[in-house]
Amino acid sequence: MRKLATIFTSFFAGICLFIIPINQHSVLASDLPLTVNIPDGKNAQATSKGIKIDTEADGSITFSGKTEANATIKIVKHGGNNGRYTVEADDNGNFSKSLKLATSTKKCRFDITATNGDDDKSAKTSFTVTNTTYVKPVVESESSSEISSSSSSEESSAVNTSSSSTAPSNNGDMRTDQAGMIVGNARSKIYHTPDQQGYHMNSANAVYFNSEAEAQTAGYRKSLR
């Protein structure tokens, strides 16, 4: 009986020695390489939570760097009008993405990561950005005409503001052409692309899309101008 127990003990010990190295190997992980250059902003300062910088004089900022060839770089904006942006690295791993902050955004944070085709992900690089073009927005209540307006409210407010001396010159705290991506108005169900004429709108109504097809699927139509 003792001999039989010794045989079983040796058998299970052998199995454990075989399994343990496999499990140890499976948990080993290496971050995808990602280097993000400090943009040409002013007063760059590295902190334990990231890098603090100012935008260019026009409120723009360009993130560039190097990662694995053809990897996808994701830039997530927190603060002001939140947004998500993507850019593909070239065959040499180089990438660049330019963005422009709305004048109503005083400060925000950008988190940058890279992901390759095997879903390997890089460590996160963070930038806290102060906007040099910040203008404190005018706080104003929603007018009754805006609340009861239909899908054409955004268009008419941009075209007909001169027809009423009591209409405010700025009916929102952001401009659609400064959002840096396709932005829709949840109230009017109209979306604008960055290359179109800019409209003022309330950031609380802003909805962001990665493509026009995505906006149309969500029930939005493109602005006429």
Secondary structure, DSSP 8 states (H G I E B T S, - for coil): -HHHHHHHHHHHHHHHHHHHHHHHHHT----B-EEE---S-SS-EEETTEEEEE--TTSEEEEEEEESTT-EEEEEEESSS-EEEEEE--TTSEEEEEEE--TT--EEEEEEEEE-TT--BB--EEEEEE-TT----------HHHHT--TTHHHHHHHSGGG-TTS-S--SSEEGGGSSSEEEETTTTEEE-TTS---EE-GGGEEEESSHHHHHHTT-EE---
